[in-house]
Amino acid sequence: MASTVLKFSDVSVVRDGNTILDGIDWTVRADERWVVLGPNGAGKTTLLQIAAAAMHPTSGEAEVLLESLGKVDVFELRPMIGFASSAMARKLPKSETVLDVVLTAAYSVAGRWNEEYEEIDLRRAQRVLSEWGLERFADRRFGSLSDGEQKRVQIARAVMTDPELLLLDEPAASLDLGAREELVGLLGGYASSTASPAIVMVTHHVEEIPQGFTHALLLKQGEVVASGPFAEALTADTLSETFGLPIELSENDGRFAARATA
């Protein structure tokens, strides 16, 4: 059995008297690709923040890459975690070249200053850009790219350091149909590779789940509705309970679609 990369045991988060996560038990292994679904306010982003070692739970225990939060230097842990989110994107200088946006991940900095990069770092950045269909944009300014191109640059940056865990917070949000399908296709190819790390992706829409993903965690009001392989956790019944209305779910060649039936 593949090694465990995330293990949440009775994890809760309370902020200003509000319970954001409530008693979450969840385990992610190295060969699994998870999608986290739920309505706004369900606790999805907070869950991802804990997985990224960017937040500690109020109670319970969270293990990330076999290290227990609160007992480990998170600054040593975070470089082993790739994280792409809109919040992270806002920290990236719009004037930076695409190559440098990806390259600076080697030092975990947003914006190139006086760091010295080795040839192996440069070759790695160039290879990652090629893998994500971005090589022709290497010398372009990050701020000049379309939303879809910027999303792919964020993911390329997140995988630049060859992480053991990749976290994606709504990577297809705001994209048009063409850009979404291009990104989902690239993510599907990456997820299907045995060389890729464990992946956890937050999304609102089952249509954005790439091929190659294997497991689902459904959250509602900070609690787990369902968790496990798609056949068990991603069903019309679990989606209906999660979103509070009757939902019909269909699947075709590893891609999902959902619509309300009432």
C-alpha positions in Angstrom: 0.0 0.0 0.0 1.3 3.5 -0.9 2.5 5.7 1.9 0.2 8.2 3.6 0.7 11.8 2.7 -2.2 13.3 4.6 -3.9 12.1 7.7 -6.5 14.1 9.6 -7.8 12.7 12.9 -10.8 14.5 14.4 -9.7 17.8 12.9 -11.7 20.9 13.8 -11.2 24.6 13.1 -13.1 27.2 15.1 -12.7 30.9 14.3 -14.5 33.7 16.2 -16.9 31.2 17.7 -17.8 29.7 14.2 -17.0 26.1 13.5 -15.4 25.9 10.0 -14.4 22.3 10.1 -15.9 19.8 12.5 -14.3 16.5 13.4 -12.7 15.7 10.0 -11.2 12.2 9.6 -9.4 11.9 6.3 -6.5 9.9 4.8 -4.8 10.5 1.5 -2.2 8.1 0.1 0.6 8.8 -2.4 -1.1 7.1 -5.3 -4.5 8.8 -4.9 -6.0 11.8 -6.6 -8.7 13.5 -4.6 -11.4 16.1 -5.5 -12.9 18.1 -2.7 -16.5 19.2 -3.4 -19.0 21.3 -1.4 -21.0 24.5 -1.5 -19.6 27.9 -0.5 -18.7 28.0 3.2 -18.3 24.2 3.5 -14.7 24.5 4.7 -12.9 23.4 1.5 -10.3 26.1 1.4 -9.6 25.8 5.2 -9.1 22.1 4.7 -6.6 22.9 1.9 -4.8 25.4 4.1 -4.2 22.8 6.8 -3.0 20.3 4.1 -0.6 23.0 2.9 0.8 23.4 6.5 -0.4 27.0 6.3 -2.8 26.6 9.2 -3.0 24.5 12.3 -6.3 22.9 13.4 -8.0 24.2 16.5 -8.3 20.6 17.8 -7.4 17.1 16.5 -4.3 16.0 14.7 -3.2 16.7 11.2 -0.2 14.8 9.7 1.3 16.1 6.5 3.9 14.0 4.8 4.2 11.9 8.0 4.9 15.0 10.1 2.5 16.2 12.8 1.5 19.9 12.5 2.6 21.7 15.7 5.6 19.4 16.1 7.4 20.1 12.9 9.2 23.1 11.3 6.6 24.0 8.7 9.3 26.0 6.8 11.1 22.8 6.1 7.8 21.0 5.2 6.3 23.5 2.8 8.9 23.2 0.0 7.7 19.5 -0.4 4.1 20.7 -1.0 3.1 22.2 -4.4 0.2 24.7 -3.9 -1.7 26.6 -6.6 -4.5 29.0 -5.7 -5.8 32.4 -6.6 -4.4 33.8 -3.3 -0.9 32.6 -4.3 -1.3 34.0 -7.8 -2.0 37.5 -6.4 1.5 37.4 -4.9 3.2 36.8 -8.2 4.6 40.0 -9.9 2.6 40.8 -13.1 5.9 42.1 -14.6 7.8 38.9 -14.0 8.5 36.7 -17.0 6.8 33.3 -17.1 10.1 31.5 -16.9 11.0 33.4 -13.7 7.6 32.9 -12.1 8.2 29.1 -12.4 12.0 29.3 -11.7 11.6 31.2 -8.4 9.6 28.3 -6.9 13.1 26.7 -6.4 13.6 29.2 -3.6 10.0 29.5 -2.6 9.9 33.2 -3.3 7.5 35.2 -5.4 9.6 37.5 -7.5 13.2 37.2 -8.6 15.7 39.2 -6.6 19.4 38.3 -6.1 19.0 34.5 -6.0 21.5 32.4 -7.9 20.0 29.5 -9.8 21.9 26.4 -11.0 21.7 25.1 -14.5 19.6 22.1 -13.3 17.0 24.6 -11.9 16.8 26.3 -15.3 16.5 23.0 -17.2 13.8 21.9 -14.8 11.8 25.1 -15.2 12.0 24.8 -19.0 10.9 21.2 -19.0 7.9 22.0 -16.7 6.9 24.8 -19.0 7.0 22.4 -22.0 5.0 19.8 -20.1 2.2 22.3 -19.4 2.2 23.8 -23.0 3.8 27.0 -21.9 7.3 27.0 -23.6 6.3 29.7 -26.1 5.4 32.0 -23.2 8.7 31.7 -21.4 9.7 35.3 -22.1 6.2 36.8 -21.8 5.2 38.9 -18.8 3.0 36.9 -16.4 0.4 39.8 -16.3 0.0 39.7 -20.1 -1.3 36.2 -20.2 -5.0 35.1 -20.3 -6.7 33.6 -17.3 -6.2 30.1 -18.6 -2.5 30.6 -19.4 -2.0 32.1 -15.9 -3.7 29.1 -14.3 -1.3 26.8 -16.1 1.7 28.9 -15.1 0.6 28.6 -11.4 0.4 24.8 -11.7 3.7 24.6 -13.5 5.2 26.7 -10.6 3.6 24.3 -8.1 5.2 21.2 -9.6 8.6 22.9 -10.3 10.1 21.5 -7.1 8.9 18.0 -7.7 6.6 18.0 -4.7 5.3 15.0 -2.7 1.9 16.5 -2.5 0.1 18.8 -5.0 -2.8 21.0 -3.8 -5.0 22.9 -6.3 -7.6 25.4 -5.1 -10.2 25.8 -7.9 -7.7 25.7 -10.8 -10.5 26.0 -13.4 -12.4 28.8 -11.8 -13.3 31.8 -14.1 -12.1 30.0 -17.2 -14.1 29.8 -20.4 -15.1 26.4 -21.9 -12.1 26.1 -24.1 -9.5 27.1 -21.5 -11.2 24.9 -18.9 -11.1 21.9 -21.2 -7.5 22.5 -22.1 -6.5 22.7 -18.4 -8.6 19.7 -17.4 -7.0 17.7 -20.2 -3.5 18.6 -19.0 -4.4 17.8 -15.4 -5.8 14.5 -16.5 -2.6 13.5 -18.2 -0.6 14.6 -15.1 -2.9 12.8 -12.7 -2.7 9.6 -14.7 1.0 9.4 -14.5 2.4 7.0 -11.8 5.3 9.5 -11.4 3.0 12.2 -10.2 2.5 13.0 -6.5 -0.7 12.7 -4.5 -3.1 15.4 -5.7 -5.9 17.2 -3.8 -8.1 19.5 -5.9 -10.9 21.7 -4.6 -13.7 22.5 -7.1 -17.4 23.5 -7.1 -18.2 21.6 -10.3 -18.0 17.8 -11.1 -17.4 18.9 -14.8 -14.0 20.1 -13.7 -12.8 16.8 -12.4 -10.0 15.5 -14.7 -9.7 11.9 -15.9 -7.2 10.0 -13.7 -8.7 11.3 -10.4 -9.8 8.5 -8.0 -11.4 9.7 -4.8 -13.8 12.3 -3.6 -14.4 14.2 -0.3 -17.7 15.9 0.0 -18.1 18.6 2.7 -21.2 20.4 4.0 -21.1 23.0 6.8 -17.6 21.7 7.8 -18.6 18.1 8.1 -17.9 15.1 5.9 -20.9 13.9 3.9 -18.9 11.2 2.0 -15.3 10.2 1.5 -13.6 7.5 -0.5 -13.3 6.1 -4.1 -15.6 7.7 -6.7 -17.9 4.6 -6.8 -18.7 5.1 -3.1 -18.4 8.8 -2.5 -19.3 10.5 -5.7 -22.9 9.6 -6.4 -26.2 11.3 -7.1 -27.3 10.7 -3.5 -24.1 12.1 -1.9 -24.2 15.1 -4.2 -27.9 15.7 -3.4 -27.2 15.6 0.3 -24.1 17.9 -0.1 -25.8 20.6 -2.1 -29.3 20.3 -0.7 -31.3 19.6 -3.9 -32.0 16.5 -6.1 -29.0 16.0 -8.4 -28.6 13.7 -11.3 -25.0 12.5 -12.0 -23.7 11.1 -15.2 -20.2 9.8 -16.2 -18.7 9.3 -19.6 -15.1 8.1 -20.2 -13.9 9.3 -16.8 -15.6 12.7 -17.0 -18.6 13.7 -14.9 -21.7 15.9 -15.4 -24.4 16.9 -12.9 -27.7 18.7 -13.1 -30.6 19.4 -10.8 -33.7 17.2 -11.3 -36.2 19.5 -9.7 
